[in-house]
Amino acid sequence: MAIVKGFDTYAPVTRETLCCANSNGYGKFVGRYYTATIPGKLLKLDEAKLISSCSFKVVSVYQDGNDSQGCFTKEWGEKDGKWAYNYAKDTIGQPSGSAIYFGVDFDPLDPVVKGGVTDYFTAVKNTFQQLGGKYKIGVYGSGLVCSYIKDTKKLADYSWLSMSKGWQGSQNYLNGNTWDINQMSKVVINGINCDSNDYRSEDFGGWWL
């Protein structure tokens, strides 16, 4: 199966950055952020249109902090799920059937994954269904997180394995080839700090306008 590359970044991208990415082999998708609290990394409509016009797919991932145990509760899942769904639908016009990933940007142990992280994704899934079920759900994080949330509990349709391969279960999950996106290494593209990524098949939840 062919592996092709994309990149993700906190920073808004320009046409020059996209041209540079394409010429360096990262020309398939751009991972960009939905966030309710950090305006500087928020994907906006004009940027989404630009990315699409340059023949890149967008992979949208919701993340404010999402980097500690306290971020993962039923209440936060409901709030984050509602905000991400409505922003994708009403502001961006993200196409139906594509995915919104939710980040778990730390290395939780098994009890936390089976507790708060599961509560969070259960609430996200229920919220999406209540709002109309327009979007699929992705999970970003360690191998343990991806395996349990997507493959065991079926709370996500896609998994995006973090670059931090020393995290719980990550090397085994990488080798098991059930991930959809694999974040690989830090790169600089047109002066912007980014992360390189592979994906395994054409179906990884990406979209264009």
Backbone as numpy.savetxt, mean C-alpha at the origin, in Angstrom:
# Nx Ny Nz CAx CAy CAz Cx Cy Cz
7.61 -16.66 -14.18 6.77 -15.46 -14.18 7.65 -14.22 -14.18
7.35 -13.29 -15.08 8.16 -12.09 -15.18 7.97 -11.19 -13.96
9.06 -10.64 -13.45 9.03 -9.68 -12.35 9.39 -8.32 -12.92
8.56 -7.33 -12.70 8.84 -5.98 -13.17 8.80 -5.01 -12.01
9.34 -3.83 -12.19 9.64 -2.96 -11.06 8.80 -1.69 -11.04
8.53 -1.25 -9.83 7.93 0.06 -9.58 8.66 0.70 -8.42
8.09 1.81 -7.95 8.70 2.47 -6.79 7.61 3.13 -5.97
7.92 3.39 -4.71 7.02 4.15 -3.86 7.80 5.29 -3.21
7.08 6.35 -2.87 7.71 7.52 -2.27 6.70 8.34 -1.49
7.18 8.99 -0.44 6.36 9.92 0.32 6.16 11.24 -0.42
7.04 11.54 -1.37 7.05 12.85 -2.02 6.19 12.86 -3.27
5.48 13.95 -3.55 4.79 14.07 -4.83 5.79 13.93 -5.98
5.36 13.29 -7.06 6.25 13.07 -8.19 5.93 14.05 -9.32
6.94 14.36 -10.11 6.82 15.23 -11.27 6.99 14.40 -12.53
6.72 15.02 -13.66 6.94 14.34 -14.94 8.42 13.96 -15.10
9.32 14.83 -14.64 10.75 14.55 -14.74 11.13 13.32 -13.90
10.53 13.21 -12.71 10.81 12.05 -11.87 10.30 10.78 -12.52
9.13 10.84 -13.13 8.57 9.66 -13.79 9.41 9.25 -14.99
9.89 10.20 -15.76 10.75 9.89 -16.89 12.05 9.24 -16.42
12.61 9.77 -15.33 13.83 9.20 -14.77 13.59 7.79 -14.27
12.47 7.59 -13.59 12.12 6.25 -13.08 11.99 5.26 -14.23
11.31 5.67 -15.28 11.09 4.78 -16.42 12.42 4.38 -17.06
13.32 5.33 -17.20 14.60 5.05 -17.85 15.51 4.18 -16.99
15.19 4.10 -15.69 16.00 3.27 -14.78 15.31 1.97 -14.39
14.24 1.62 -15.09 13.63 0.32 -14.89 12.55 0.25 -13.84
12.03 1.42 -13.42 10.98 1.46 -12.41 9.66 1.97 -13.00
9.39 1.59 -14.24 8.35 2.25 -15.00 6.97 1.65 -14.98
6.64 0.81 -13.99 5.35 0.13 -14.01 4.33 0.70 -13.03
4.76 1.06 -11.83 3.80 1.66 -10.90 4.51 2.60 -9.93
3.70 3.49 -9.35 4.15 4.40 -8.30 3.27 4.18 -7.08
3.87 3.87 -5.96 3.14 3.79 -4.70 3.09 5.16 -4.05
1.86 5.66 -3.82 1.70 6.98 -3.22 0.64 6.93 -2.13
0.64 7.96 -1.28 -0.04 7.87 0.00 -1.35 8.64 0.09
-2.30 8.01 0.75 -3.47 8.68 1.31 -3.18 8.89 2.80
-3.46 10.07 3.30 -3.23 10.37 4.71 -4.12 11.52 5.13
-4.71 11.41 6.30 -5.61 12.44 6.81 -4.87 13.55 7.54
-3.60 13.32 7.88 -2.92 14.24 8.80 -1.58 14.79 8.31
-1.07 14.31 7.18 0.26 14.73 6.72 0.14 15.25 5.29
-0.22 16.53 5.11 -0.51 17.05 3.77 0.64 16.89 2.78
1.88 16.94 3.24 3.00 16.90 2.32 3.17 15.59 1.59
2.60 14.50 2.10 2.76 13.23 1.39 1.45 12.74 0.75
0.42 13.55 0.79 -0.89 13.16 0.28 -0.94 13.18 -1.24
-1.38 12.07 -1.84 -1.63 12.02 -3.27 -2.84 12.88 -3.61
-2.67 13.79 -4.57 -3.76 14.65 -4.99 -4.17 14.31 -6.42
-5.32 14.82 -6.82 -5.90 14.43 -8.10 -5.00 14.77 -9.28
-4.43 15.95 -9.31 -3.58 16.33 -10.44 -2.38 15.40 -10.57
-1.81 15.00 -9.43 -0.67 14.08 -9.47 -1.10 12.71 -9.97
-2.26 12.22 -9.51 -2.76 10.93 -9.98 -2.98 10.95 -11.50
-3.50 12.06 -12.02 -3.69 12.19 -13.46 -2.36 12.20 -14.20
-1.37 12.89 -13.63 -0.05 12.93 -14.25 0.56 11.54 -14.30
0.52 10.83 -13.20 1.08 9.48 -13.15 0.41 8.60 -14.21
-0.89 8.68 -14.30 -1.63 7.87 -15.27 -1.27 8.26 -16.70
-1.12 9.56 -16.95 -0.81 10.02 -18.31 0.57 9.56 -18.78
1.44 9.24 -17.82 2.78 8.74 -18.14 2.83 7.21 -18.17
1.64 6.58 -18.14 1.49 5.12 -18.28 1.99 4.32 -17.09
2.10 4.96 -15.93 2.35 4.26 -14.68 1.00 3.96 -14.02
0.90 2.83 -13.37 -0.21 2.61 -12.46 0.09 3.25 -11.12
-0.96 3.57 -10.38 -0.83 4.06 -9.01 -1.16 2.91 -8.07
-0.38 2.77 -7.01 -0.75 1.90 -5.88 -0.97 2.82 -4.69
-2.20 2.88 -4.20 -2.52 3.78 -3.10 -2.41 3.05 -1.78
-1.76 3.70 -0.82 -1.57 3.12 0.51 -1.91 4.18 1.55
-2.80 3.82 2.48 -3.16 4.74 3.55 -2.18 4.56 4.71
-1.61 5.69 5.13 -0.73 5.65 6.30 -0.56 7.04 6.87
-0.99 7.21 8.11 -0.68 8.43 8.85 0.58 8.16 9.67
0.42 7.53 10.83 1.56 7.02 11.57 1.66 5.53 11.29
0.68 4.80 11.83 0.58 3.35 11.60 1.89 2.63 11.94
2.61 3.17 12.93 3.94 2.63 13.21 4.12 2.18 14.66
3.00 1.94 15.35 3.09 1.45 16.73 1.80 0.73 17.08
1.86 -0.05 18.15 0.71 -0.87 18.55 -0.54 -0.03 18.78
-0.38 1.16 19.34 -1.52 1.99 19.67 -2.32 2.47 18.47
-1.75 2.38 17.28 -2.45 2.80 16.06 -3.46 1.76 15.59
-3.45 0.58 16.18 -4.22 -0.53 15.63 -5.29 -1.00 16.62
-6.48 -0.43 16.43 -7.67 -0.77 17.20 -8.85 -0.78 16.25
-9.97 -1.30 16.72 -11.20 -1.26 15.93 -11.57 0.17 15.58
-11.46 1.07 16.54 -11.86 2.46 16.33 -11.01 3.13 15.25
-9.69 2.90 15.31 -8.82 3.49 14.30 -9.08 2.87 12.94
-9.37 1.59 12.88 -9.68 0.94 11.61 -10.93 1.52 10.96
-11.95 1.78 11.78 -13.17 2.39 11.25 -12.89 3.79 10.71
-12.14 4.57 11.49 -11.84 5.95 11.08 -10.97 5.99 9.84
-9.88 5.24 9.84 -8.97 5.23 8.70 -9.66 4.67 7.46
-10.42 3.59 7.64 -11.10 2.99 6.50 -12.09 3.95 5.87
-12.85 4.66 6.68 -13.83 5.61 6.15 -13.14 6.76 5.42
-12.09 7.30 6.03 -11.40 8.43 5.40 -10.80 8.00 4.06
-10.09 6.87 4.04 -9.42 6.42 2.82 -10.43 6.12 1.72
-11.49 5.43 2.06 -12.50 5.06 1.07 -13.13 6.31 0.45
-13.54 7.24 1.29 -14.21 8.43 0.79 -13.27 9.33 0.01
-12.01 9.43 0.43 -11.05 10.24 -0.32 -10.80 9.63 -1.70
-10.62 8.31 -1.72 -10.40 7.63 -3.01 -11.58 7.82 -3.94
-12.77 7.70 -3.42 -13.98 7.78 -4.24 -14.33 9.20 -4.64
-14.36 10.11 -3.67 -14.92 11.45 -3.90 -13.91 12.46 -4.41
-12.65 12.33 -4.00 -11.63 13.31 -4.39 -10.79 12.83 -5.56
-10.33 11.59 -5.52 -9.45 11.07 -6.56 -10.24 10.45 -7.70
-11.35 9.81 -7.40 -12.06 9.04 -8.42 -11.35 7.73 -8.73
-10.72 7.15 -7.72 -10.03 5.87 -7.91 -11.01 4.83 -8.44
-10.62 4.07 -9.46 -11.57 3.15 -10.10 -12.04 2.02 -9.19
-13.28 1.63 -9.38 -13.85 0.51 -8.65 -13.07 -0.76 -8.95
-12.89 -1.59 -7.92 -12.20 -2.86 -8.07 -10.71 -2.78 -7.82
-10.15 -1.57 -7.74 -8.75 -1.42 -7.38 -8.61 -1.44 -5.85
-7.38 -1.37 -5.36 -7.13 -1.58 -3.93 -6.62 -0.32 -3.24
-6.88 -0.27 -1.95 -6.21 0.66 -1.04 -5.48 -0.19 -0.01
-4.17 -0.05 0.03 -3.37 -0.74 1.03 -3.37 0.07 2.33
-3.20 -0.64 3.45 -3.06 0.00 4.76 -1.76 -0.48 5.37
-0.94 0.48 5.79 0.38 0.15 6.30 0.39 -0.31 7.75
1.21 -1.31 8.03 1.58 -1.70 9.40 3.09 -1.55 9.45
3.53 -0.34 9.79 4.92 0.04 9.58 5.75 -0.12 10.84
5.64 -1.29 11.46 6.51 -1.70 12.56 6.48 -3.21 12.61
7.16 -3.81 13.57 7.35 -5.27 13.60 6.61 -5.89 14.78
5.28 -6.02 14.70 4.53 -6.54 15.83 4.74 -8.04 16.03
4.70 -8.45 17.29 4.76 -9.87 17.62 3.38 -10.50 17.44
3.37 -11.81 17.50 2.16 -12.59 17.20 0.92 -12.14 17.98
1.01 -11.90 19.30 -0.21 -11.49 20.01 -0.78 -10.17 19.54
0.09 -9.25 19.11 -0.38 -7.96 18.61 -1.02 -8.13 17.23
-0.42 -8.97 16.40 -1.00 -9.22 15.07 -2.39 -9.85 15.21
-2.51 -10.82 16.11 -3.79 -11.51 16.29 -4.77 -10.70 17.12
-4.30 -9.63 17.74 -5.15 -8.76 18.54 -5.48 -7.48 17.79
-4.75 -6.41 18.11 -5.08 -5.09 17.58 -4.99 -4.97 16.07
-4.00 -5.60 15.45 -3.87 -5.49 13.99 -5.05 -6.17 13.30
-5.46 -7.32 13.82 -6.63 -8.01 13.27 -7.89 -7.20 13.50
-8.03 -6.62 14.67 -9.20 -5.76 14.95 -9.26 -4.60 13.96
-8.12 -4.01 13.69 -8.04 -2.88 12.77 -8.51 -3.28 11.37
-7.96 -4.35 10.83 -8.30 -4.75 9.47 -9.73 -5.30 9.38
-10.21 -5.91 10.44 -11.62 -6.31 10.45 -12.52 -5.09 10.34
-12.17 -4.03 11.06 -12.95 -2.79 11.00 -12.84 -2.13 9.63
-11.64 -2.14 9.04 -11.48 -1.58 7.69 -12.37 -2.34 6.70
-12.34 -3.66 6.76 -13.14 -4.47 5.83 -14.63 -4.21 6.02
-15.08 -4.17 7.27 -16.50 -3.92 7.53 -16.91 -2.53 7.06
-16.04 -1.55 7.27 -16.32 -0.18 6.84 -16.41 -0.09 5.32
-15.50 -0.72 4.62 -15.55 -0.73 3.16 -16.86 -1.34 2.67
-17.28 -2.44 3.29 -18.52 -3.09 2.88 -19.72 -2.18 3.14
-19.72 -1.51 4.27 -20.82 -0.61 4.62 -20.91 0.57 3.66
-19.76 1.00 3.14 -19.72 2.16 2.24 -19.98 1.78 0.78
-20.15 0.50 0.51 -20.50 0.08 -0.83 -19.60 -0.95 -1.47
-18.48 -1.27 -0.84 -17.62 -2.34 -1.35 -16.95 -2.03 -2.67
-16.67 -0.76 -2.93 -16.10 -0.35 -4.22 -14.64 -0.77 -4.37
-13.91 -0.83 -3.24 -12.47 -1.07 -3.29 -12.07 -2.35 -2.58
-10.99 -2.94 -3.08 -10.33 -4.05 -2.40 -9.37 -3.50 -1.35
-8.86 -4.39 -0.52 -8.00 -4.01 0.59 -6.64 -4.69 0.44
-5.58 -3.93 0.68 -4.24 -4.48 0.74 -3.63 -4.25 2.11
-2.67 -5.09 2.47 -1.95 -4.93 3.73 -0.46 -4.80 3.41
0.19 -3.82 4.04 1.63 -3.62 3.94 2.24 -3.92 5.30
3.31 -4.70 5.33 3.98 -4.94 6.60 4.92 -6.13 6.55
5.14 -6.70 7.72 6.03 -7.85 7.85 5.40 -9.10 7.24
6.21 -10.13 7.10 5.68 -11.40 6.62 4.61 -11.96 7.53
4.82 -11.82 8.84 3.82 -12.30 9.80 2.50 -11.56 9.61
2.57 -10.24 9.50 1.37 -9.43 9.30 0.68 -9.82 7.99
1.43 -9.84 6.91 0.84 -10.14 5.60 0.22 -11.53 5.56
0.94 -12.49 6.09 0.45 -13.87 6.07 -0.84 -14.02 6.88
-0.86 -13.43 8.07 -2.02 -13.63 8.94 -3.22 -12.84 8.44
-3.01 -11.59 8.06 -4.13 -10.74 7.66 -4.70 -11.15 6.31
-3.83 -11.43 5.35 -4.31 -11.80 4.01 -4.60 -13.29 3.87
-3.62 -14.12 4.19 -3.72 -15.54 3.85 -4.52 -16.35 4.86
-4.42 -15.99 6.14 -5.14 -16.75 7.17 -6.53 -16.17 7.44
-6.62 -14.89 7.70 -7.89 -14.28 8.09 -8.71 -13.75 6.91
-8.09 -13.65 5.73 -8.79 -13.19 4.52 -9.37 -11.78 4.71
-8.65 -10.94 5.43 -9.08 -9.56 5.65 -8.50 -8.61 4.62
-7.62 -9.09 3.78 -7.04 -8.29 2.71 -6.97 -9.15 1.45
-7.04 -8.46 0.32 -6.96 -9.14 -0.97 -5.54 -9.19 -1.50
-4.69 -8.27 -1.05 -3.32 -8.16 -1.54 -2.37 -7.94 -0.37
-1.12 -8.35 -0.55 -0.09 -8.11 0.47 1.14 -7.47 -0.15
1.70 -6.53 0.59 2.89 -5.78 0.17 3.93 -5.97 1.27
4.94 -6.75 0.99 5.94 -7.12 1.98 6.96 -6.01 2.15
7.15 -5.59 3.39 8.07 -4.51 3.71 9.51 -4.86 3.34
10.28 -3.82 3.09 11.71 -3.95 2.83 12.46 -4.60 4.00
11.94 -4.47 5.20 12.65 -4.92 6.41 12.52 -6.43 6.55
13.40 -7.15 5.87 13.27 -8.60 5.80 13.68 -9.30 7.09
14.21 -8.54 8.07 14.48 -9.11 9.38 13.27 -9.12 10.29
12.16 -8.54 9.85 10.94 -8.52 10.66 10.33 -9.92 10.73
9.40 -10.08 11.66 8.77 -11.37 11.95 8.21 -12.03 10.68
8.74 -13.21 10.36 8.19 -14.02 9.28 8.47 -13.53 7.88
9.26 -12.48 7.72 9.38 -11.87 6.40 10.15 -12.71 5.40
11.25 -13.33 5.83 12.01 -14.12 4.88 11.22 -15.34 4.41
10.51 -15.97 5.32 9.68 -17.12 4.93 8.56 -16.69 3.99
7.97 -15.53 4.26 6.88 -15.06 3.41 7.40 -14.70 2.02
8.58 -14.10 1.96 9.19 -13.80 0.67 9.41 -15.08 -0.13
9.95 -16.09 0.52 10.25 -17.35 -0.16 8.99 -18.12 -0.54
7.90 -17.88 0.19 6.66 -18.59 -0.07 5.90 -18.10 -1.29
6.26 -16.92 -1.79 5.70 -16.40 -3.04 4.18 -16.27 -3.03
3.62 -15.83 -1.89 2.21 -15.45 -1.89 2.04 -13.94 -1.77
3.14 -13.21 -1.71 3.09 -11.74 -1.71 2.69 -11.24 -3.09
2.14 -10.03 -3.11 1.79 -9.39 -4.37 2.81 -8.32 -4.77
3.30 -7.56 -3.80 4.36 -6.58 -4.02 5.45 -6.84 -3.00
6.69 -6.74 -3.43 7.84 -6.91 -2.55 8.68 -5.64 -2.59
8.71 -4.93 -1.47 9.53 -3.72 -1.37 10.98 -4.14 -1.17
11.89 -3.60 -1.99 13.22 -4.17 -2.07 14.31 -3.33 -1.40
14.51 -2.12 -1.87 15.64 -1.34 -1.35 15.40 0.14 -1.57
16.16 0.94 -0.84 16.08 2.39 -1.00 16.84 2.82 -2.24
16.22 3.72 -3.01 16.86 4.26 -4.20 16.58 5.76 -4.25
17.36 6.48 -5.02 17.12 7.90 -5.26 16.79 8.06 -6.74
15.63 8.65 -7.01 15.19 8.87 -8.39 14.97 10.36 -8.59
15.75 10.96 -9.48 15.65 12.40 -9.75 15.76 13.22 -8.47
16.64 12.78 -7.56 16.87 13.50 -6.32 15.86 13.24 -5.23
14.91 12.33 -5.44 13.85 12.02 -4.46 14.12 10.66 -3.83
14.03 10.59 -2.51 14.18 9.31 -1.82 12.97 8.42 -2.09
13.22 7.21 -2.57 12.16 6.28 -2.95 12.55 4.87 -2.50
11.62 3.94 -2.66 11.87 2.52 -2.44 11.55 1.77 -3.72
12.41 0.85 -4.11 12.15 0.03 -5.29 11.27 -1.17 -4.90
10.51 -1.64 -5.86 9.57 -2.74 -5.61 9.48 -3.67 -6.82
9.19 -4.93 -6.53 8.78 -5.89 -7.56 7.32 -6.24 -7.35
6.65 -6.69 -8.41 5.37 -7.36 -8.21 5.34 -8.65 -9.00
4.46 -9.54 -8.58 4.49 -10.91 -9.10 3.59 -11.12 -10.30
2.50 -10.36 -10.41 1.58 -10.54 -11.53 0.92 -9.20 -11.83
0.16 -9.15 -12.90 -0.50 -7.90 -13.28 -1.59 -7.49 -12.30
-2.08 -8.41 -11.50 -3.15 -8.12 -10.56 -2.55 -7.86 -9.18
-2.30 -6.58 -8.88 -1.77 -6.21 -7.57 -2.52 -5.03 -6.97
-3.67 -4.70 -7.57 -4.52 -3.64 -7.02 -4.22 -2.25 -7.53
-3.29 -2.14 -8.48 -2.95 -0.85 -9.04 -4.03 -0.31 -9.94
-3.92 0.97 -10.28 -4.98 1.61 -11.06 -4.44 2.83 -11.80
-5.19 3.27 -12.78 -4.94 4.57 -13.40 -6.25 5.24 -13.75
-6.18 6.53 -13.98 -7.36 7.32 -14.28 -7.50 7.50 -15.79
